Amino acid sequence: MNKEQLFIFHQSPPELCKDIISNIDIKPYDILLEPFAGLNGFYNNFPEEVKKYRCEIEDGLDFR
């Protein structure tokens, strides 16, 4: 494995994110975090009525 291959990120497809989220009983008072947002596949599909946060190290948003 070369150096370039070490830094390849695999994003969750948006349709998969939607499918996973649809199987979770999310309440309006829930607080959700996408700790490795990447292209926001989960974050963009979280229900609008919940408080949501995202982290992406490349954006300077570290979850710690």
JOWO-V562550 format. One record per pair of residues at least 12 apart in sequence whose C-alpha atoms are under 6 Angstrom apart, sorted by the first residue. I is the first residue (numbers start at 0). GAP is how many residues later the second one is. Records with the same first field share a line. If there is no record, write none. Layout:
I: GAP  GAP
This chain:
13: 27
16: 24  25
27: 21  22
29: 20
30: 20  21
31: 20
32: 19  20  21
33: 20
34: 19  20  28
35: 19  20
36: 17  18  19
